[in-house]
Amino acid sequence: MASENNRREEKQTEQEKQVWVVKIGSAMITNDGQGVDPERIHHWCSQISKLQAEGIDVVVVSSGAVAEGMKLLQWEERPQFLNELQAAASVGQSSLVNAWMKGFNAFDLNVGQILLTHEDASDRKRYLNIKNTIHTLIDYKAIPIINENDTVSFSEIKFGDNDTLGALVASLIEADVYIILTDQEGVYESDPRKNPDAKMIEEADAHDERLLSMVTSEGGRFGTGGMYTKIMASHIAATSGTTTYIVKGDRENALLGIARGERIGTKLNADGTRLTAKKRWMLGQKQIKGRIVIDGGAVKALLKDGKSLLPIGVLSVEGAFDRGDIILCLDQEGREIGRGLTNYHAMEVESILRTPSHEIVNKLGYIITDELIHRNNWVETQ
């Protein structure tokens, strides 16, 4: 009986545990480019160690490699050439992860470094391997320190900003909370740097369309994204039911305050809609190999009737994609309505445009399936 009670208690404890993803921007990590700031890192490590003790597992998405490399190489301006950015990242990354290792070692916690490119996340098997690695580190009470692998990334495969990377990680591991630590108190109705009377938004729905009209897409000197990317990142996180907080990073005990339920920064709630892991993965892909334009009947079938996409509804095709690739679906006005995994490659789709399913075999000499995109492999983005 005691053993059974213990198992019940362990199961209940496991259900109550939370996982948070905390993304920290370059300006925060490097004190606006002056170099990795050990005092700030110590402050965050102290808070995270206390969260761990309270049953909240934390994954850190850390920017700062390029900015730290610039400081060590004594470059005053962020370089424009990709090879110089990669060199700066290479120099700075070892210093960055070493700072995190020292910070957490002070609280008897180990760290595990994970460097990612978008190519890693676009491959389904590698995507799942990343998930397994993160969960294994969490199981062994090691703090995952995640960054984009800027030393090998190039423009076609870059995440583009660590706000998005953090959101993808939050979605991947179905985190309860995603916290973006930045140099602003939160999201404002207008730019507080230009309007000192701007009002901060304390709480909103992550998909509230008004948010995007209130923010700027301009990034800082060392970062690559502004508040716009943070709002878009909250959309990605919300697909797994994750709540996003946008908070000033150097605020004292901000992470602990959020855990206590204090009103800090801007809280962006998920709307309750949780997509399957496969559909979240599809939504997270930024590099798409092709697109198709579909007619009004096909749009209705997908958005209203819950049906699959048939070749007869496809008007045109663009790109070079293979079977199993993700392609965008556009309406006749050019608006993206969704994306899905295609059952046919681009040349095959070109051959069966406007073709009833029973005639596919006459056009191609074979048939793979009636559907171009099956309903189970489709996700709406409208």
C-alpha positions in Angstrom: 0.0 0.0 0.0 2.8 2.4 0.9 4.5 1.7 -2.4 1.2 2.4 -4.3 0.9 5.7 -2.4 4.4 6.7 -3.3 3.7 6.0 -7.0 0.6 8.2 -6.8 2.5 11.0 -5.1 5.3 10.8 -7.7 2.7 10.9 -10.5 0.9 13.9 -8.9 4.3 15.7 -8.4 5.2 15.0 -12.1 1.9 16.5 -13.3 2.4 19.6 -11.2 5.9 20.3 -12.4 6.3 23.1 -14.9 8.8 23.8 -17.7 9.7 27.4 -18.6 11.8 28.7 -21.5 13.7 31.9 -20.7 15.1 33.8 -23.6 17.7 36.6 -22.8 18.6 39.1 -25.5 22.1 40.3 -26.5 21.7 43.7 -24.9 20.9 42.1 -21.6 23.6 39.5 -21.7 26.4 41.9 -22.7 25.2 45.0 -21.0 24.5 46.7 -24.3 27.7 45.4 -26.0 30.2 45.9 -23.2 30.8 42.2 -22.9 29.2 39.2 -21.1 28.1 40.6 -17.7 28.9 38.1 -14.9 26.8 39.9 -12.3 23.6 39.8 -14.5 24.2 36.1 -15.3 24.7 35.4 -11.6 21.4 37.1 -10.8 19.5 35.1 -13.4 21.3 31.8 -12.3 20.3 32.6 -8.7 16.6 33.0 -9.7 16.6 29.9 -11.9 18.2 27.8 -9.2 15.4 28.9 -6.8 12.8 28.1 -9.5 14.4 24.6 -9.9 14.0 24.1 -6.1 10.3 25.0 -6.4 9.7 22.4 -9.1 10.0 24.6 -12.2 12.5 23.3 -14.8 14.0 26.0 -16.9 15.5 26.0 -20.4 17.7 29.1 -21.3 17.8 30.5 -24.8 20.8 32.8 -24.7 21.8 35.4 -27.2 25.1 37.3 -27.0 27.7 35.2 -28.9 28.1 37.7 -31.7 28.1 40.7 -29.4 30.6 39.0 -27.0 32.8 38.1 -30.0 32.7 41.7 -31.2 33.9 42.9 -27.8 36.7 40.4 -27.7 37.8 41.2 -31.3 37.5 44.9 -30.5 34.9 45.6 -33.2 32.8 48.7 -32.5 30.1 48.1 -35.2 28.2 44.9 -36.0 29.7 43.5 -39.2 27.7 43.2 -42.3 29.5 40.3 -44.0 28.4 36.8 -43.0 31.9 35.4 -42.6 32.7 38.1 -40.1 29.5 37.5 -38.1 30.3 33.8 -38.1 33.9 34.6 -36.8 32.5 36.8 -34.1 30.0 34.1 -33.0 32.8 31.5 -32.9 35.0 33.7 -30.7 32.1 34.8 -28.5 30.2 31.5 -28.1 32.9 29.7 -25.9 33.1 32.8 -23.7 29.3 32.9 -23.4 28.7 29.3 -22.4 31.6 29.5 -20.0 30.0 32.4 -18.3 26.7 30.4 -17.9 28.7 27.3 -16.7 30.4 29.4 -14.0 27.1 31.1 -13.1 25.2 27.8 -12.6 28.1 26.0 -11.0 27.9 28.5 -8.1 24.5 26.9 -7.4 25.6 23.3 -8.0 23.9 23.1 -11.3 25.4 21.7 -14.5 24.7 23.1 -18.0 24.4 21.5 -21.4 25.0 23.5 -24.6 22.8 23.0 -27.7 23.5 25.0 -30.9 20.8 24.9 -33.6 20.3 25.9 -37.1 16.9 26.1 -38.9 18.0 23.1 -40.9 18.0 21.1 -37.7 14.4 22.1 -36.9 13.2 21.6 -40.5 14.2 17.9 -40.5 11.6 16.0 -38.6 14.0 13.3 -37.1 16.5 15.9 -36.0 13.7 18.0 -34.6 12.6 15.1 -32.4 16.2 14.3 -31.4 16.5 17.9 -30.2 13.4 17.4 -28.1 14.7 14.2 -26.6 18.1 15.9 -25.7 16.4 18.8 -24.0 14.1 16.5 -22.0 17.1 14.3 -21.0 19.1 17.3 -19.8 16.0 18.4 -17.7 15.7 14.9 -16.3 19.3 15.0 -15.1 18.8 18.6 -13.6 21.2 20.1 -16.1 20.2 23.5 -17.5 20.0 23.5 -21.3 21.7 26.6 -22.8 20.4 27.0 -26.3 21.6 29.4 -29.0 21.5 29.6 -32.8 24.7 28.1 -34.3 25.8 31.4 -35.9 29.2 29.9 -36.7 27.7 27.8 -39.5 24.3 29.4 -40.2 23.8 31.3 -43.5 21.0 33.4 -44.7 18.9 30.6 -46.1 18.8 28.5 -42.9 19.0 31.2 -40.1 16.2 31.4 -37.6 16.7 35.1 -37.9 16.3 36.0 -34.2 16.4 34.2 -30.9 12.9 35.3 -30.0 11.7 32.9 -32.7 14.2 30.3 -31.7 12.9 30.5 -28.1 9.3 30.2 -29.2 10.1 27.1 -31.3 11.8 25.5 -28.3 8.8 26.4 -26.1 6.5 24.8 -28.7 8.8 21.8 -29.2 8.8 20.9 -25.5 5.3 22.2 -24.8 6.5 24.6 -22.2 4.1 26.1 -19.7 5.7 29.6 -19.8 7.9 31.4 -22.3 9.7 34.5 -20.9 11.5 37.0 -23.1 13.9 39.2 -21.1 14.5 42.4 -23.0 15.5 46.0 -22.5 11.9 47.2 -22.4 9.4 46.9 -19.5 7.0 45.2 -21.8 4.8 45.9 -24.9 3.5 49.5 -25.2 0.7 51.0 -27.2 3.3 53.2 -28.9 7.1 53.4 -28.9 8.1 54.6 -25.3 11.4 55.9 -26.7 9.5 58.4 -28.8 6.4 58.8 -26.6 7.1 59.1 -22.9 3.4 58.9 -22.1 3.0 55.6 -23.9 0.9 53.1 -21.9 2.2 49.6 -21.3 -0.1 46.6 -22.0 -0.2 44.4 -18.9 -2.2 41.5 -20.4 -3.6 40.5 -23.8 -4.3 37.5 -26.0 -1.2 36.5 -28.0 -3.2 36.6 -31.2 -4.7 40.0 -30.6 -4.2 41.7 -34.0 -3.9 45.1 -32.4 -0.6 44.2 -30.9 1.3 44.2 -34.2 0.1 47.6 -35.1 1.4 49.0 -31.9 5.0 47.8 -32.1 8.1 48.4 -34.2 10.1 45.9 -36.2 13.4 47.8 -35.5 16.0 45.9 -33.5 18.7 47.2 -31.3 22.4 47.7 -32.1 23.4 44.2 -31.2 20.1 42.3 -31.7 18.3 41.3 -34.8 14.7 41.7 -33.8 12.5 44.4 -32.1 9.2 44.0 -30.3 7.5 42.9 -33.5 9.5 39.6 -33.5 8.6 39.1 -29.9 4.8 39.4 -30.6 5.2 37.0 -33.6 7.2 34.6 -31.3 4.3 34.6 -28.9 2.0 33.4 -31.7 4.3 30.3 -32.2 4.5 29.6 -28.5 0.7 29.9 -28.1 0.2 27.0 -30.5 1.3 24.6 -27.7 -0.7 26.4 -25.1 2.3 28.4 -23.8 1.9 31.7 -22.1 4.4 34.4 -23.1 5.8 37.1 -20.8 7.8 40.1 -22.2 9.7 41.6 -19.3 12.6 44.0 -18.6 15.6 41.7 -18.1 17.5 43.6 -15.4 14.4 44.0 -13.2 15.3 42.5 -9.8 13.9 39.0 -9.3 11.6 39.3 -12.3 11.5 35.5 -12.8 10.6 34.8 -9.2 8.0 37.5 -9.4 6.3 35.8 -12.3 6.4 32.5 -10.4 4.6 34.3 -7.5 1.9 35.6 -9.8 3.0 39.3 -9.7 2.0 41.6 -12.6 5.4 42.1 -14.3 5.8 43.2 -17.9 3.3 42.1 -20.6 1.6 38.7 -20.3 0.3 37.3 -23.6 -2.1 34.4 -23.1 -2.6 31.4 -25.4 -6.2 31.2 -26.6 -6.6 27.6 -25.5 -6.1 26.1 -28.9 -3.4 23.4 -28.8 -2.1 22.0 -32.1 -0.6 18.6 -32.6 3.2 18.3 -32.4 3.3 17.7 -36.2 1.3 20.8 -36.9 3.4 22.9 -34.5 6.5 21.7 -36.3 5.0 22.7 -39.7 4.1 26.2 -38.4 7.6 26.6 -37.1 9.3 26.2 -40.5 10.5 29.5 -42.0 12.2 28.1 -45.1 9.4 26.9 -47.5 10.3 25.3 -50.8 7.2 25.9 -52.8 3.7 27.4 -52.9 0.4 26.8 -54.7 -2.5 29.0 -55.5 -5.9 27.4 -55.0 -9.4 28.4 -56.1 -12.4 29.5 -53.9 -13.9 26.0 -53.7 -10.6 24.6 -52.4 -10.3 27.4 -49.9 -13.8 26.6 -48.6 -13.1 22.9 -48.5 -10.0 23.5 -46.3 -11.2 26.3 -44.0 -14.9 25.6 -43.7 -15.6 22.0 -44.5 -12.6 20.3 -42.9 -11.6 18.5 -46.1 -8.4 17.6 -47.8 -6.9 19.5 -50.8 -7.5 17.8 -54.1 -5.5 18.6 -57.3 -8.7 19.9 -59.1 -8.7 23.0 -56.8 -5.1 24.0 -57.6 -4.6 26.8 -60.1 -0.8 27.3 -60.2 2.4 26.0 -58.6 5.7 27.6 -57.8 9.0 26.3 -56.5 11.0 23.1 -56.5 9.7 20.8 -53.8 9.6 17.0 -53.3 7.0 14.7 -51.9 6.7 15.2 -48.1 7.9 18.9 -48.2 5.9 21.7 -46.6 4.3 24.0 -49.2 2.3 27.2 -48.7 -1.3 27.4 -49.9 -2.4 30.8 -51.2 -5.9 32.1 -52.2 -6.4 33.8 -55.6 -5.6 37.2 -53.9 -2.2 35.9 -52.8 -3.1 35.6 -49.1 -1.6 32.6 -47.3 -4.3 30.5 -45.8 -2.3 27.6 -44.6 0.5 25.1 -45.3 0.8 21.3 -45.6 2.9 18.3 -46.5 2.5 17.6 -50.2 1.9 14.1 -51.5 3.3 15.0 -54.9 6.5 16.8 -56.1 6.4 20.1 -58.0 6.6 18.6 -61.5 3.8 16.2 -60.7 1.6 19.0 -59.3 2.2 21.0 -62.5 1.0 18.0 -64.5 -2.2 17.5 -62.5 -3.4 21.1 -62.1 -7.2 21.3 -62.3 -7.4 17.5 -62.6 -10.2 15.4 -61.0 -8.7 12.7 -58.7 -9.9 9.9 -60.9 -8.0 11.2 -63.8 -4.6 11.6 -62.0 -3.5 8.2 -63.2 -4.2 9.2 -66.9 -2.0 12.3 -66.5 0.9 10.7 -64.6 0.6 7.0 -65.5 0.3 6.3 -61.8 -1.4 7.6 -58.7 0.0 8.1 -55.2 -3.2 9.2 -53.5 -6.3 11.2 -54.3 -5.3 14.1 -52.1 -2.5 16.7 -52.8 -2.5 17.5 -49.1 -4.3 15.3 -46.7 -6.3 16.9 -43.9 -4.1 15.4 -41.2 -1.1 17.1 -42.8 -2.6 20.5 -43.1 -2.5 23.5 -40.8 -4.4 26.8 -41.2 -2.3 30.0 -40.9 -4.9 32.6 -41.8 
